[in-house]
Every structure is written in C-alpha cells, then in structure tokens.
Amino acid sequence: MHQFRLLTPDDYPLLLEWLARPHVREWWDEGEDTLEKVAENYGPEEDLERFLLIEETEKGQRPIGFFQYYILPDRSVGIDQFIGEADRIDRGVGARAVRTFIELIARKHSPERIILDPQPENKRAIRCYEKVGFVHYETKIGEDGRMAYMMEFRRGESEKVWK
C-alpha cells in the first residue's frame, strides 16, 4: 500500500541521495548535488506541493519516491515524479503510485486534466503513464530545453482511476 506525505526539510538528505542515483539522474538532473541546492530547489513554492511516496512494509513505513504537482494557468494540473529506490522499479509500483496521486489531486482540485512531460527516450516512464491512462498529445521542447513527450489524463477517460 502506498500513501503520500508532504516533503519537509528533514527529507532533503534522502532526496539528495535519490537525486544522485543513476536511475534517477538519467532523467532528473537539475544539478542538485548539495543539500543547499536541494533546499533551494525543493523548498516551499506557491501553487506547488511536494510529497514523499511512502510504502507500507512489514517493517513499517519506507519512503521510496518523490512526487509533486502544480496548478497551471488553465487550471490543469502538472505532475512530476520519480521512484528513488531502485529495488521498487519495474514492479508496477510507479503505475499504482501515479493512480493514487491522481486520486489525491482529484479530491483536492478536481481538474479537467492532468499533464506530465517525460523525455521521449524515457520508455519506462511512458509505459507506466500509458498503463494509468495518460495519452500522448504533443512532442515539443520543454521548459528545461529538452524534448518533452507531453501526455495528458482527462477527467472521465478512465473512471477506474479518476474518482
């Protein structure tokens, strides 16, 4: 079972550790290689909420990933996320977590659509998002200067996920 809790400054060392891992850094590299940079880039921001993905295990709760969402001018919601623990990749965790995250966002904001923008070469992420119900609508240069494979999830298109 997975749940989310708000990211706090106490989580920055773990976030820094995850950001240094090859499977994360390959797709999520903004140069955060010190605690100071993590604090600067992941501190509180208006209209942006950040969370740790928490997994329930026999031994208790274990943080395994990072998720964030932000409200766009058209009232859509953008999301970004990664699984920080390599042993949780390729096990369906990402798809289940994204579904749960969509439900959290839907309860709080009820947007008409949720978007995300993996790099076109990130086939693992794209497969994950397609399993959840995201659909590609455009490939363009993103805000970070990299190519972005724009995907959206619209209200009503996957009732088993969108509550």
C-alpha positions as CSV (number, residue, x, y, z in Angstrom):
1,M,0.0,0.0,0.0
2,H,1.2,3.5,-0.8
3,Q,0.5,6.9,0.7
4,F,1.9,10.4,0.4
5,R,3.1,12.8,3.0
6,L,4.3,16.3,2.4
7,L,8.0,16.8,1.8
8,T,9.8,18.6,4.7
9,P,13.3,19.9,5.1
10,D,14.2,16.8,7.1
11,D,13.7,14.8,3.9
12,Y,16.3,16.8,1.9
13,P,19.2,14.4,2.7
14,L,17.2,11.5,1.4
15,L,16.2,13.5,-1.7
16,L,19.8,14.4,-2.3
17,E,20.7,10.7,-2.1
18,W,18.0,9.7,-4.6
19,L,19.0,12.5,-7.0
20,A,22.5,11.1,-7.1
21,R,21.4,7.6,-8.1
22,P,22.0,6.7,-11.8
23,H,18.4,5.6,-12.5
24,V,17.1,9.0,-11.2
25,R,19.9,11.2,-12.5
26,E,19.5,9.9,-16.1
27,W,16.1,11.6,-16.3
28,W,16.0,14.1,-13.5
29,D,19.3,16.1,-13.3
30,E,19.0,19.7,-12.4
31,G,22.4,19.8,-10.8
32,E,21.2,19.3,-7.2
33,D,24.5,17.8,-5.8
34,T,24.5,19.5,-2.4
35,L,21.9,19.9,0.4
36,E,21.9,23.6,-0.2
37,K,20.9,23.2,-3.8
38,V,18.2,20.6,-2.8
39,A,16.8,23.1,-0.2
40,E,16.8,25.9,-2.7
41,N,15.1,23.8,-5.5
42,Y,12.7,21.8,-3.3
43,G,11.7,24.4,-0.7
44,P,8.2,25.7,-0.4
45,E,6.7,27.4,-3.5
46,E,3.3,28.9,-4.2
47,D,1.0,26.6,-6.1
48,L,3.4,23.7,-5.9
49,E,3.0,20.8,-3.5
50,R,5.7,18.2,-3.0
51,F,5.4,14.8,-1.4
52,L,7.3,11.6,-0.5
53,L,5.8,8.4,-1.7
54,I,5.6,6.1,1.4
55,E,5.3,2.3,1.1
56,E,3.9,0.2,3.9
57,T,6.1,-2.8,4.6
58,E,6.3,-5.5,7.2
59,K,8.9,-3.4,9.0
60,G,6.9,-0.2,8.9
61,Q,6.8,2.8,6.5
62,R,9.6,3.3,3.9
63,P,10.0,6.4,1.7
64,I,10.5,5.2,-1.9
65,G,9.8,8.2,-4.2
66,F,9.2,11.8,-4.8
67,F,6.0,13.4,-6.3
68,Q,4.9,16.9,-6.9
69,Y,2.1,18.8,-8.6
70,Y,1.4,22.3,-9.6
71,I,-1.6,24.2,-10.9
72,L,-1.3,25.6,-14.4
73,P,-2.9,28.9,-15.6
74,D,-5.7,26.9,-17.4
75,R,-6.5,25.1,-14.1
76,S,-4.9,21.9,-15.4
77,V,-2.5,20.2,-13.0
78,G,1.0,19.3,-13.9
79,I,2.8,16.4,-12.1
80,D,6.4,15.2,-11.9
81,Q,7.6,12.2,-10.0
82,F,10.3,9.5,-9.7
83,I,10.9,6.3,-7.7
84,G,14.1,6.8,-5.7
85,E,14.6,3.3,-4.6
86,A,16.0,1.1,-7.4
87,D,14.5,-2.1,-5.9
88,R,11.0,-0.7,-6.5
89,I,11.4,-0.1,-10.2
90,D,9.8,-2.5,-12.8
91,R,7.4,-3.9,-10.2
92,G,4.3,-1.9,-11.0
93,V,4.9,0.5,-8.1
94,G,5.0,3.6,-10.3
95,A,1.7,3.0,-12.0
96,R,-0.1,2.2,-8.7
97,A,1.5,5.3,-7.1
98,V,0.6,7.6,-10.1
99,R,-3.0,6.3,-9.8
100,T,-3.1,7.1,-6.1
101,F,-1.6,10.5,-6.7
102,I,-4.2,11.3,-9.4
103,E,-6.9,10.4,-6.9
104,L,-5.4,12.7,-4.3
105,I,-5.3,15.6,-6.8
106,A,-8.8,14.9,-8.0
107,R,-10.2,15.0,-4.4
108,K,-8.4,18.3,-3.7
109,H,-8.7,20.2,-7.0
110,S,-11.0,18.3,-9.4
111,P,-9.1,19.4,-12.5
112,E,-10.3,18.6,-16.0
113,R,-6.9,17.2,-17.0
114,I,-3.5,16.3,-15.5
115,I,-0.4,16.6,-17.7
116,L,3.2,15.3,-17.5
117,D,6.2,15.6,-19.8
118,P,8.7,12.7,-19.8
119,Q,11.5,12.8,-22.2
120,P,10.7,10.8,-25.4
121,E,13.6,8.3,-24.7
122,N,12.2,7.5,-21.2
123,K,10.3,4.5,-22.4
124,R,9.9,3.0,-18.9
125,A,8.1,6.2,-17.7
126,I,6.0,6.4,-20.8
127,R,4.8,2.8,-20.5
128,C,3.9,3.5,-16.8
129,Y,1.9,6.5,-17.7
130,E,0.1,4.8,-20.5
131,K,-0.9,2.0,-18.1
132,V,-2.5,4.6,-15.9
133,G,-4.4,6.2,-18.8
134,F,-2.2,9.1,-20.0
135,V,-2.3,9.8,-23.7
136,H,0.4,11.5,-25.8
137,Y,-0.8,14.7,-27.4
138,E,2.4,16.6,-28.4
139,T,6.2,16.4,-28.5
140,K,7.9,19.7,-28.0
141,I,10.9,21.4,-26.4
142,G,10.2,21.7,-22.7
143,E,11.0,24.5,-20.3
144,D,14.3,22.8,-19.4
145,G,15.4,22.9,-23.1
146,R,15.0,19.1,-23.5
147,M,12.4,17.4,-25.7
148,A,9.2,16.7,-23.8
149,Y,6.7,13.9,-24.7
150,M,3.6,15.7,-23.5
151,M,0.9,13.4,-22.0
152,E,-2.5,14.1,-20.5
153,F,-5.1,12.4,-18.4
154,R,-8.6,13.8,-18.9
155,R,-11.5,13.5,-16.5
156,G,-13.9,10.8,-17.4
157,E,-11.5,8.9,-19.7
158,S,-10.5,6.3,-17.0
159,E,-13.2,6.1,-14.4
160,K,-11.4,3.4,-12.5
161,V,-8.7,5.9,-11.6
162,W,-10.5,9.3,-11.6
163,K,-12.9,9.4,-8.7
